[in-house]
């Protein structure tokens, strides 16, 4: 019997998918009506049985200082007895096709503990996320000149948008995001620190019981403008409750490596690695042209991208003053037609995110090309490093 992959035909199919997700993850997606209202939900159905499903959310992500149309793959689940039959890939390809054609996404990202599965589909790991735990007694004294406040979301958004442009990966959170996070993060309080009436940092914090007594301050969102604001913001988090015995930063709330190593006088932080976020370029030409690049390199390079199925697509890249133009087909200007950097689609995605230089990729056997071309493309992508502080 044929398996249909598409939007749910009725509420029953949606509920059956959510039940599968609960079995796979031990919990259901956070506020499914909101995610379905702003994204696309897909199911795999055979007869009357739902065998899998996933959510596909359109947004933009910062890369090279510019917002690039993107989308997130979330809560992808397949019934245990159907795994290995290709349903997860069918769901992902259908969902990312819709992100591309209906929402203009040039790339897609996902959180996954199974990067090897996505790698076989042309995705690659960008960065591994970590949780961090520290004790209030380890915090340095807060510097003078900062005042603790309760900032509004508009001020937080302005600070976050400015700082996010310095990284590769942060979501440019759509208008519905803040309300959604408020609804699914019970008891959250956002605290800020201001300097001369300007917001210099903010943290969104909840508290959980800590054994054998007291509470853990759990940090869900954390942004600070410069290292000077960090001790002040950590102090505000520690003061969230008089019973705070430890501070825990959830997965990827801090980048890796974290700024804590440059701020603490005594370093006894516990770091626990989680799993990576992965990405793929859905439209190579548009993704390359939408990203920001280092303004200093100029010239041209041929690029040959190899799909997981072994199909090659050539592009001629020319770049100057931080702008890149990609033309499908022929060689780059001034280079022989046979000369091009050749690499798998996944390696291209990792390089795009600033996670893997092409010179290192060549040493690993993940890229081929003239040393001059590899170095030129690495110089072009120099700058921001990967960090995805957003969970979805």
C-alpha positions in Angstrom: 0.0 0.0 0.0 1.3 3.5 -0.9 2.5 5.8 1.8 1.3 9.4 1.4 3.4 12.3 2.6 1.6 15.6 3.0 -0.4 17.8 5.3 -2.7 16.1 7.7 -6.1 15.4 6.3 -7.9 16.0 9.6 -7.3 16.6 13.3 -7.0 12.9 14.0 -3.9 12.5 11.8 -2.4 15.5 13.6 -3.1 14.0 17.0 -1.7 10.7 15.8 1.5 12.4 14.7 1.8 14.3 18.1 1.4 10.9 19.9 4.3 9.5 17.8 6.4 12.6 18.7 5.6 12.1 22.3 6.8 8.5 22.1 10.0 9.5 20.3 11.0 12.5 22.4 9.2 11.9 25.7 7.2 15.1 25.2 5.1 16.7 22.6 6.0 19.8 20.5 5.8 23.0 22.5 2.4 24.7 21.8 1.6 22.7 18.5 -1.3 25.1 17.4 1.2 28.0 17.3 3.8 26.0 15.4 1.2 24.7 12.9 -0.3 28.2 12.4 3.1 29.7 11.5 4.8 26.7 9.9 3.9 23.5 8.0 3.1 20.2 9.6 3.5 17.1 7.5 2.6 13.5 8.1 3.3 10.1 6.5 0.2 8.0 6.2 -0.4 4.5 5.0 -4.1 3.5 4.9 -5.5 4.9 8.2 -2.2 4.7 10.1 0.1 7.7 10.7 3.7 6.5 10.5 5.6 9.7 11.0 5.6 13.5 10.8 7.5 16.7 11.3 7.2 20.5 11.6 8.8 23.0 9.2 9.1 26.6 10.4 10.1 29.5 8.1 12.4 32.2 9.5 15.7 33.9 8.7 19.1 33.3 10.2 22.1 35.5 10.4 25.1 34.5 8.3 28.0 36.8 7.7 26.2 39.7 9.2 23.1 39.4 7.0 19.7 37.7 7.5 19.3 34.8 5.1 15.9 33.3 4.4 15.9 29.9 6.1 13.7 27.4 7.9 13.8 24.9 10.8 13.1 21.2 10.7 11.7 20.2 14.1 10.1 17.3 15.9 10.8 14.8 13.1 9.4 11.4 14.2 8.9 8.1 12.5 7.2 5.0 14.0 9.9 2.5 15.3 8.7 -0.3 13.0 9.1 2.0 10.0 12.6 3.4 10.6 15.1 2.7 7.9 12.6 2.7 5.1 13.3 6.3 4.0 10.2 8.0 5.6 12.3 10.5 7.5 14.1 11.6 4.4 10.8 11.8 2.4 9.3 14.0 5.1 12.4 16.2 5.3 12.7 16.7 1.6 9.0 17.5 1.2 9.1 19.9 4.1 12.2 21.7 3.0 10.8 21.9 -0.6 7.8 23.7 0.8 10.1 26.0 2.9 11.9 26.8 -0.3 9.0 27.3 -2.7 6.4 28.7 -0.4 8.5 30.8 1.9 11.7 31.5 -0.1 14.1 29.7 2.2 17.6 29.3 0.8 18.8 26.9 3.6 17.4 24.9 6.4 18.6 24.0 9.9 17.8 21.3 12.5 18.8 20.2 16.0 19.7 16.4 16.0 21.6 13.8 18.0 21.9 11.8 14.7 24.0 14.0 12.4 25.0 11.0 10.4 21.5 10.5 9.2 21.2 14.1 7.9 24.8 13.8 6.5 23.6 11.1 4.1 21.0 13.6 2.9 23.5 16.4 2.2 23.4 18.2 5.5 26.4 18.8 7.9 27.1 19.7 11.5 27.7 23.3 12.2 28.4 23.3 16.0 27.9 21.1 19.0 25.9 22.7 21.8 26.8 22.6 25.5 25.1 23.2 28.8 27.0 25.0 31.5 26.5 24.9 35.3 28.3 27.1 37.8 27.8 28.2 41.4 27.0 31.7 42.5 30.0 31.7 44.8 32.3 31.5 41.8 30.9 34.8 40.3 33.3 37.8 40.2 32.0 41.0 41.8 29.7 42.9 39.5 31.4 46.1 38.2 29.9 49.5 39.0 27.8 51.5 36.6 25.2 48.8 35.9 21.6 48.8 37.1 19.3 45.7 37.2 16.0 46.2 35.3 13.1 44.4 33.8 13.4 45.3 30.1 10.6 45.2 27.6 10.7 42.9 24.6 11.3 45.7 22.2 14.6 46.7 24.0 15.6 43.1 24.2 14.9 42.6 20.5 17.0 45.6 19.5 20.0 44.4 21.5 19.6 40.8 20.3 19.3 41.8 16.7 22.5 43.9 16.9 24.5 41.2 18.6 23.1 38.3 16.6 24.6 39.8 13.4 28.1 38.9 14.8 27.4 35.2 14.6 26.5 32.6 12.0 23.2 30.9 12.8 21.0 32.9 15.2 17.4 33.1 14.2 16.0 36.4 13.4 13.0 35.7 15.5 9.6 36.3 13.8 6.9 38.4 15.5 5.1 35.3 16.9 8.3 33.8 18.5 8.3 35.8 21.8 4.7 35.1 22.7 5.2 31.4 21.9 8.3 31.2 24.1 6.5 32.9 26.9 3.6 30.4 26.8 5.9 27.4 26.8 8.4 28.6 29.4 6.3 28.7 32.6 7.5 31.1 35.3 10.1 32.8 33.1 11.3 36.2 34.2 13.5 38.4 32.0 16.1 40.5 33.8 18.3 43.1 32.2 21.3 45.3 33.1 21.5 48.8 31.9 24.4 51.2 31.6 23.7 54.9 31.3 20.0 54.0 30.5 21.1 51.7 27.6 20.3 47.9 27.8 23.7 46.1 28.0 22.4 42.6 28.5 19.4 40.5 29.4 18.6 37.0 30.6 15.4 35.0 30.7 15.4 32.8 33.8 13.2 30.2 35.5 13.8 28.3 38.7 13.8 24.6 39.4 14.2 22.6 42.7 17.8 21.7 43.5 18.7 18.7 45.5 18.9 18.6 48.5 17.5 22.1 49.0 17.3 25.4 47.2 16.7 26.1 43.6 18.6 26.1 40.3 18.4 29.2 38.2 17.8 27.9 34.6 18.8 30.4 31.9 16.8 30.1 28.6 18.1 33.2 26.8 21.2 35.3 27.5 22.7 38.2 25.6 25.3 40.7 26.7 27.1 43.5 25.0 30.8 43.0 25.7 32.6 41.2 28.5 32.1 44.1 31.1 28.3 43.5 31.2 28.7 39.7 31.8 29.5 39.7 35.6 26.6 42.2 36.1 24.2 40.0 34.2 25.4 36.8 36.0 24.8 38.6 39.3 21.3 39.5 38.3 20.6 35.9 37.4 22.0 34.7 40.8 19.7 37.2 42.6 16.7 35.7 40.8 15.9 33.9 44.1 17.7 34.0 47.6 17.8 30.2 47.4 19.8 30.0 44.1 22.5 27.3 44.6 23.5 26.9 41.0 23.1 28.5 37.6 22.4 26.3 34.6 22.6 27.5 31.0 20.4 25.4 28.8 21.7 23.9 25.6 23.3 26.4 23.3 22.2 29.5 25.4 25.9 30.2 25.5 28.2 29.8 22.5 30.9 27.2 22.5 33.5 28.0 23.8 31.6 30.2 26.3 32.6 33.6 27.4 32.7 32.4 31.1 36.4 31.4 30.8 37.3 35.1 30.3 35.0 36.4 33.1 35.4 34.1 36.1 38.1 34.5 38.7 37.7 30.8 39.7 36.7 28.4 37.0 34.8 25.4 38.2 32.2 25.3 35.5 30.7 22.0 34.5 30.2 21.7 30.8 28.1 19.0 29.3 28.1 18.5 25.5 24.7 17.9 24.0 24.3 17.4 20.2 24.9 19.6 17.1 22.7 21.7 14.9 23.0 20.8 11.2 22.2 22.7 8.1 21.9 22.3 4.3 21.7 24.8 1.4 18.4 24.4 -0.4 19.4 26.8 -3.1 23.1 27.1 -3.5 23.2 30.1 -5.7 20.7 32.2 -3.7 22.2 31.1 -0.3 25.7 32.2 -1.4 24.5 35.5 -2.8 22.4 36.3 0.3 25.1 35.7 2.9 27.5 38.4 4.0 31.2 37.9 3.2 34.5 39.4 4.2 35.0 42.6 2.1 38.7 42.2 1.5 39.1 39.2 -0.8 38.2 39.7 -4.4 38.4 37.5 -7.5 36.8 34.4 -8.8 36.7 30.7 -8.0 35.0 27.7 -9.7 32.8 25.6 -7.4 31.6 22.1 -8.0 29.1 20.8 -5.5 28.4 17.0 -5.4 25.0 15.8 -4.1 24.7 12.7 -1.9 23.6 10.8 -5.1 26.8 11.8 -6.8 25.4 14.4 -9.2 27.6 17.5 -9.7 26.6 21.1 -10.1 29.1 23.7 -11.1 29.0 27.4 -10.2 31.2 30.3 -11.2 31.8 32.5 -8.1 32.9 36.1 -8.4 33.2 38.4 -5.3 34.3 41.9 -4.3 33.7 44.2 -1.4 31.7 41.6 0.6 29.3 40.8 -2.3 29.3 37.4 -4.1 27.7 36.5 -7.4 27.2 32.9 -8.3 26.5 31.8 -11.9 25.3 28.2 -12.5 27.5 26.5 -15.0 30.7 27.8 -16.7 34.2 28.5 -15.1 35.0 31.5 -13.0 36.5 34.4 -15.0 40.2 34.1 -15.6 40.4 30.4 -14.6 40.7 27.3 -16.8 37.4 25.4 -17.2 38.9 22.3 -15.5 39.9 24.2 -12.3 37.3 24.3 -9.5 37.0 23.5 -5.8 35.1 20.3 -5.6 33.2 19.3 -2.4 30.2 17.5 -1.1 27.0 19.4 -0.4 27.5 18.8 3.4 31.0 20.3 3.3 29.7 23.3 1.5 27.1 23.8 4.3 29.7 23.5 7.1 32.0 26.0 5.4 29.0 28.4 4.8 28.3 28.3 8.5 32.0 29.1 9.4 32.3 25.6 11.0 34.9 24.1 8.7 37.6 25.8 6.6 38.1 24.3 3.2 41.8 23.8 3.8 41.0 21.7 6.8 38.3 19.9 4.8 40.9 19.1 2.2 43.1 17.6 4.9 40.1 15.5 5.9 39.4 14.4 2.4 36.2 16.4 2.3 37.2 18.9 -0.4 39.5 19.1 -3.4 41.0 22.1 -5.1 43.9 24.3 -5.8 45.5 25.6 -2.6 45.1 29.2 -3.8 41.4 28.7 -4.4 40.8 27.0 -1.0 42.7 29.8 0.8 40.7 32.5 -1.1 37.4 31.0 -0.2 38.4 30.6 3.4 39.4 34.2 3.6 36.0 35.1 2.1 34.2 33.3 4.8 36.4 34.6 7.7 34.7 36.3 10.5 31.6 35.1 12.4 31.6 31.7 13.9 28.6 29.3 14.3 26.1 29.6 17.1 22.4 28.8 17.2 21.0 30.0 20.5 17.4 29.2 19.5 15.6 26.0 20.2 12.6 25.0 18.0 
